[in-house]
Amino acid sequence: MSSELLVLIGTAATLGLVHTVLGPDHYLPFIVISRARRWPLPKTLSISFLCGLGHVLSSVALGLVGIALGIAVSRLEGVESFRGGAAAWLLIGFGFAYFIWGIHRAIRNKPHSHVHLHHDGEEHDHVHTHEASHSHIHNQKKKASLTPWILFIIFVFGPCEPLIPLVMYPAMKHNISGVILVASAFGLATILTMLIIIAVSSWGASFIRLGRLERYVHAIAGAMIFISGLSVQFLGL
């Protein structure tokens, strides 16, 4: 392995780390959705891993096609720019829709009281919410959530901007194994950074108690995803 290839691998890993840390859209949606839906950490990390893998492999596939067909870097950058815009707007739309759904859910789950009359004539009332205070056993199966699939689609659309112009084309000067090594270094750094940030943040978020605002947790999650999408689209994060 040449020293030049080693430098490229190191550069790819560094770019993957920086690219992920500076992009809150890489981890914030998973942290807030996990907190809102009370996902266990293994489920959160599994979904995050698959989304991260789709995120990296989509750009790797595009880069390999570009190399095979001899497409100019500038044209591939144009495709990546389009994908980035589409992913940002999908994230904005998802965040806004989730926010509205969270508000509706919070209103529907507003605490209220019931009066109970006992056989001896004594009355008492208690305040509860239908979601948090009462559990009911039903035979019907729980509906599968579309949220992980929506996040996966958004991440597949999301490009790894530095990968093609700064990593894959220089690596092609060596051979296809060099491209694979460099792309793997970028992908591993990206996904590992995602998982570490998500794991630590999700663990910390599990201790946060919102009190009366707890019923708005889904709306808060949607608002944060919406803001994250806006920051990507208009601030270039």
Order of alpha helices (4+ residues) and beta strands (2+ residues): alpha-alpha-alpha-alpha-beta-beta-alpha-alpha-alpha
